[in-house]
């Protein structure tokens, strides 16, 4: 193991002092012993640290400190091959920052790129505000301006193919976040060697987890005791792959619990709280107490469902159960009060870091997985305080 150059220089300097002190008698000898001890400590500390400022590469994972001080080892290795992060221009188009999850994700993306070494002024974040046309303008601007990488949270995931083709023709890598395109599109990136990747939740897992949360109730969601769980699906956008998958998996989970199931109503509320509220008011007006469970595509739909159920005279958490994908501080409060049965927590911090690191790898023309799907954590009364602390970070 090599001793740091600075440690050696320090030791030489201390030894010179010792020579002078030797001439001063007993007092000098006492000081000499102390300095010799200090020298030994200094050498040992530098040997252990390796004086490199890097962690153990053999660990296979970056520590929190490493991530906070410059990103993961993978990103740093890429940068060492000639790419200077401070010179990179990163374009980010968010779906709609009025959505709490997207707003939080945006901040974490900014931090993740800055941690890698990108300059804040070179990280351009635009809000598509739920408009496909606005997002198309965002992407076209990034391409025409010669950005080094583009991050897109798509308003319409079906548009992903067009965005990726345009960027690829210009030699610009693309990362799709949160709102997953089709598996066929992801497969095209892999087979054609296109520099693009998806980073987001594992939506195949989400629906089943929601169903399991309902099955965990003592009545397994069959509130009226008729042997059938009658449910409502508040979907997001029918254009998004995870909507249909969550619906199918929710139904399968209920069946696996040995219960009958009946879909009363299914509607896309476009992640809008007011639309979700009105949908539940209408459902209860039509079906009355038969409506037992509400599966929601995201937190805004869930919070709207709670408001709608209350306005319609129901007691969420008692005579109607509501669960949802994604977690915010507001949904944590609703879970604590018992109104929301539970949500699924996505680690958007880790996802943002992965998106940033994958961008650096693709800029360097290094291969990354076309689909980087992350699992969820169930959020219930049992762990809501812990999850809330994570959301504060």
C-alpha atoms as one frame of an Amber mdcrd trajectory, in Angstrom:
protein
   0.000   0.000   0.000   1.382   3.391  -0.979   1.817   6.189   1.586   0.472
   9.568   0.548   3.023  12.087  -0.689   1.689  14.633   1.788   2.183  12.242
   4.683   5.807  11.700   3.671   6.463  15.430   3.411   4.829  15.965   6.794
   7.012  13.301   8.389  10.191  14.826   6.903   9.187  18.208   8.255   8.514
  16.774  11.724  11.863  14.961  11.755  13.652  18.255  11.088  11.889  19.724
  14.090  12.923  16.712  16.184  16.587  17.293  15.365  16.285  20.836  16.664
  14.383  19.755  19.748  16.992  17.111  20.634  19.344  19.911  21.504  16.971
  21.300  24.143  17.286  18.561  26.731  14.580  16.846  28.753  11.809  19.211
  27.776  12.669  18.571  24.172  12.557  14.817  24.780   8.994  15.040  26.095
   7.917  16.998  23.065   9.826  14.596  20.848   7.873  11.622  22.172   4.579
  13.380  21.568   5.504  14.348  18.028   6.756  10.839  17.278   3.382   9.491
  18.375   1.651  12.056  16.207   3.822  11.047  13.262   2.872   7.394  13.688
  -0.821   8.282  13.793  -0.484  10.447  10.693   1.216   7.677   8.727  -1.320
   5.054   9.828  -4.252   7.277   8.957  -2.921   7.994   5.498  -2.148   4.351
   4.842  -5.686   3.332   5.794  -7.219   6.049   3.670  -4.903   5.295   0.778
  -4.693   9.095   0.374  -6.834   8.708  -2.705 -10.078  10.121  -1.352 -11.934
   7.121  -2.841 -13.863   4.361  -1.167 -13.382   0.649  -1.615 -14.022  -0.098
  -5.285 -14.602  -3.718  -4.413 -17.693  -2.907  -2.380 -19.886  -2.777  -5.484
 -21.927   0.168  -4.174 -21.379   3.828  -3.466 -21.707   5.105   0.063 -24.046
   7.985   0.824 -21.028  10.226   1.295 -19.671   9.296  -2.132 -23.019  10.045
  -3.726 -23.248  13.401  -2.000 -19.720  14.337  -3.044 -19.744  13.572  -6.724
 -22.064  10.733  -7.659 -21.476   7.030  -7.976 -18.253   5.304  -8.894 -19.775
   4.411 -12.280 -20.429   8.052 -13.124 -16.994   9.097 -11.913 -15.292   6.390
 -13.982 -17.109   7.682 -17.056 -16.032  11.235 -16.348 -12.418  10.143 -15.992
 -12.446   9.030 -19.610 -12.487  12.564 -20.959 -15.945  13.966 -20.343 -15.900
  17.054 -18.156 -19.191  17.271 -16.308 -18.901  21.019 -15.922 -19.069  21.426
 -19.696 -22.133  19.222 -20.239 -25.526  20.666 -21.125 -28.443  18.611 -19.848
 -32.023  19.216 -21.012 -34.896  17.986 -18.833 -38.575  18.088 -19.796 -40.939
  17.238 -16.931 -44.498  16.035 -17.439 -46.109  18.542 -15.069 -44.425  20.050
 -12.027 -47.807  20.813 -10.478 -47.863  17.077  -9.820 -46.211  16.580  -6.417
 -44.171  13.545  -7.466 -42.872  15.241 -10.613 -41.998  18.385  -8.674 -39.986
  16.386  -6.150 -38.318  14.330  -8.890 -37.277  17.526 -10.675 -35.401  18.786
  -7.610 -33.654  15.449  -7.136 -32.580  15.333 -10.774 -31.064  18.789 -10.421
 -29.124  17.717  -7.335 -28.000  14.426  -8.874 -26.469  16.141 -11.899 -24.835
  18.786  -9.715 -23.386  16.050  -7.487 -21.762  14.516 -10.555 -20.202  17.879
 -11.340 -22.584  19.498 -13.821 -23.011  23.246 -13.482 -26.432  24.418 -12.331
 -26.680  26.888 -15.209 -26.139  24.049 -17.695 -29.024  21.966 -16.334 -32.083
  23.309 -18.144 -35.403  22.097 -16.743 -38.637  22.826 -18.586 -42.203  22.091
 -17.524 -44.397  20.598 -20.242 -47.402  21.396 -18.009 -49.207  18.283 -19.199
 -49.067  19.401 -22.839 -47.714  17.080 -25.511 -47.135  20.029 -27.845 -45.188
  21.910 -25.187 -43.032  18.876 -24.505 -42.364  18.422 -28.207 -41.184  22.034
 -28.289 -38.938  21.346 -25.280 -37.326  18.351 -26.942 -36.889  20.108 -30.294
 -35.188  23.016 -28.536 -32.792  20.710 -26.693 -31.904  18.925 -29.932 -31.430
  22.072 -32.013 -29.285  23.597 -29.256 -26.981  20.574 -29.249 -27.521  19.424
 -25.676 -25.392  16.496 -24.517 -28.275  14.479 -23.047 -32.041  14.795 -22.739
 -34.202  13.566 -19.853 -37.927  13.216 -20.555 -40.842  12.485 -18.256 -43.272
  11.986 -21.144 -46.706  13.550 -21.251 -47.614  10.914 -23.825 -45.324   7.877
 -23.609 -46.472   6.885 -27.105 -44.492   9.907 -28.338 -41.288   8.471 -26.885
 -40.358   6.718 -30.119 -40.433   9.999 -32.047 -38.386  11.814 -29.419 -35.765
   9.081 -29.275 -35.490   8.813 -33.063 -34.981  12.570 -33.428 -32.411  12.713
 -30.641 -30.611   9.606 -31.888 -30.308  11.120 -35.368 -28.616  14.109 -33.721
 -26.327  11.860 -31.661 -27.959  12.769 -28.342 -28.789  10.107 -25.723 -32.206
  10.088 -24.037 -33.380   8.926 -20.622 -37.119   8.366 -20.145 -38.212   8.667
 -16.524 -41.241   7.679 -14.451 -43.816   7.219 -17.236 -42.844   4.088 -19.101
 -43.192   3.638 -22.866 -44.008   0.294 -24.459 -41.827  -2.753 -23.975 -41.501
  -2.896 -27.760 -39.918   0.550 -27.785 -37.511  -0.372 -25.005 -36.631  -3.541
 -26.901 -35.893  -1.483 -30.014 -33.281   0.528 -28.124 -31.532  -2.637 -27.043
 -31.608  -4.437 -30.396 -30.660  -1.390 -32.473 -27.985  -0.137 -30.088 -29.779
   3.164 -29.515 -28.512   5.302 -26.658 -31.723   5.449 -24.650 -33.006   3.980
 -21.386 -36.019   3.960 -19.085 -35.612   4.677 -15.372 -38.700   4.346 -13.194
 -40.989   2.135 -11.174 -41.568  -1.550 -11.818 -45.191  -1.155 -12.789 -45.804
  -4.878 -13.123 -45.230  -5.169  -9.401 -47.339  -2.156  -8.414 -50.808  -3.500
  -9.176 -50.259  -6.740  -7.335 -48.972  -4.865  -4.295 -52.089  -2.683  -4.261
 -54.257  -5.789  -4.397 -52.284  -7.359  -1.573 -52.835  -4.267   0.567 -56.588
  -4.682   0.177 -56.347  -8.416   0.881 -54.545  -7.585   4.142 -57.756  -6.157
   5.630 -59.590  -8.609   7.880 -62.525  -8.606   5.453 -60.150  -8.680   2.450
 -61.949  -5.697   0.962 -65.368  -7.338   1.012 -66.894  -4.659   3.220 -70.541
  -5.578   2.621 -69.872  -9.305   3.046 -71.357 -10.489  -0.242 -68.261 -12.494
  -1.206 -67.287 -10.082  -3.969 -64.992  -7.077  -3.902 -66.625  -4.354  -5.974
 -64.011  -1.865  -7.021 -63.337   1.317  -8.948 -60.215   2.044 -10.990 -59.093
   5.639 -11.146 -56.542   5.390 -13.899 -54.083   7.984 -15.061 -53.625   8.256
 -18.795 -54.702   5.345 -20.987 -51.625   6.101 -23.086 -49.357   4.992 -20.251
 -48.288   1.382 -19.994 -48.497   1.167 -16.211 -52.190   2.061 -16.083 -53.410
  -1.141 -17.726 -50.847  -3.301 -15.980 -51.812  -2.035 -12.542 -55.477  -2.661
 -13.283 -54.929  -6.260 -14.370 -52.640  -7.043 -11.466 -55.037  -5.554  -8.916
 -57.792  -7.847 -10.159 -55.500 -10.892 -10.089 -54.438 -10.187  -6.523 -58.062
 -10.038  -5.403 -58.783 -13.335  -7.147 -55.711 -14.917  -5.552 -57.144 -13.950
  -2.164 -60.127 -16.202  -2.922 -62.624 -13.419  -3.525 -64.969 -12.601  -6.332
 -64.399  -9.259  -8.002 -66.525  -6.829  -9.894 -65.344  -3.736 -11.690 -67.979
  -1.079 -11.140 -66.316   1.769 -12.950 -63.054   2.643 -14.663 -62.031   6.119
 -15.730 -58.888   8.031 -16.584 -58.641  11.097 -14.367 -55.316  12.259 -15.829
 -53.700  12.488 -12.390 -56.074  15.302 -11.486 -57.443  15.581  -7.945 -60.615
  17.446  -8.872 -61.458  14.930 -11.599 -60.902  12.039  -9.193 -63.098  13.676
  -6.562 -65.972  14.117  -8.994 -65.564  10.575 -10.319 -66.014   9.086  -6.841
 -68.984  11.325  -6.080 -70.605  10.058  -9.292 -69.739   6.417  -8.538 -71.231
   6.515  -5.051 -74.329   8.285  -6.357 -74.811   5.477  -8.871 -73.711   2.391
  -6.918 -74.162   3.435  -3.292 -72.647   1.131  -0.673 -71.713  -1.399  -3.326
 -68.549   0.597  -4.043 -66.011  -0.904  -1.633 -62.496  -0.357  -2.998 -60.798
   2.334  -5.057 -57.482   1.646  -6.813 -55.702   4.857  -7.821 -52.956   5.400
 -10.371 -51.279   8.108  -8.299 -51.487  10.234  -5.189 -53.529  13.082  -6.654
 -56.211  10.602  -7.697 -56.146   9.047  -4.216 -56.491  12.357  -2.391 -59.311
  13.341  -4.727 -61.001   9.999  -4.050 -60.820  10.615  -0.296 -62.405  14.044
  -0.713 -65.092  12.692  -3.029 -65.993   9.814  -0.714 -66.302  12.165   2.249
 -68.463  14.598   0.320 -70.697  11.694  -0.715 -71.196  10.724   2.929 -68.775
   7.800   3.135 -65.983   7.285   5.679 -62.709   6.448   3.891 -60.821   3.731
   5.735 -64.022   2.378   7.281 -66.691   1.726   4.663 -64.597   2.353   1.558
 -60.917   1.486   1.082 -58.592   3.602  -1.059 -55.026   2.687  -2.079 -52.634
   4.277  -4.565 -49.296   4.225  -6.327 -46.686   6.813  -5.236 -46.320   8.611
  -1.935 -46.151  12.259  -0.896 -46.131  14.067   2.437 -49.844  14.721   2.025
 -50.673  11.068   1.438 -48.604  10.157   4.499 -50.840  12.431   6.552 -53.926
  10.773   5.083 -52.532   7.322   5.885 -51.795   8.376   9.465 -55.392   9.538
   9.873 -56.670   6.235   8.485 -58.398   7.741   5.458 -55.994   6.208   2.953
 -55.439   2.483   3.280 -51.923   2.746   1.918 -49.681   3.814  -0.924 -46.574
   2.583  -2.703 -43.356   4.484  -2.138 -40.896   4.987  -4.974 -37.354   5.970
  -4.097 -37.185   8.924  -6.467 -33.802   9.935  -5.039 -32.240   6.680  -6.207
 -34.099   6.885  -9.507 -32.844  10.424 -10.123 -29.279   9.368  -9.355 -29.612
   6.430 -11.740 -31.014   8.678 -14.468 -28.115  11.104 -14.085 -25.482   8.369
 -13.984 -27.011   6.569 -16.974 -26.895   9.841 -18.903 -23.174  10.161 -18.254
 -22.605   6.566 -19.333 -24.572   7.056 -22.553 -22.752  10.311 -23.307 -19.556
   8.271 -23.051 -21.125   5.656 -25.350 -21.105   3.070 -22.601 -23.849   0.455
 -22.546 -26.631   0.696 -19.973 -29.724  -1.418 -19.414 -32.609  -0.315 -21.628
 -35.064  -0.831 -18.757 -34.091   0.148 -15.218 -37.189  -0.711 -13.197 -37.297
  -0.112  -9.457 -39.500  -1.817  -6.898 -41.851  -0.195  -4.409 -42.293  -0.163
  -0.654 -45.767  -0.516   0.825 -46.673   2.458   3.013 -49.176   1.801   5.792
 -49.743   3.062   9.315 -46.988   0.703  10.458 -44.179   2.472   8.578 -45.590
   5.827   7.491 -43.440   7.795   9.953 -40.282   6.207   8.574 -41.286   6.918
   4.971 -42.177  10.500   5.843 -38.641  11.024   7.139 -37.261   9.738   3.840
 -39.469  12.165   1.937 -38.018  15.051   3.934 -34.481  14.253   2.748
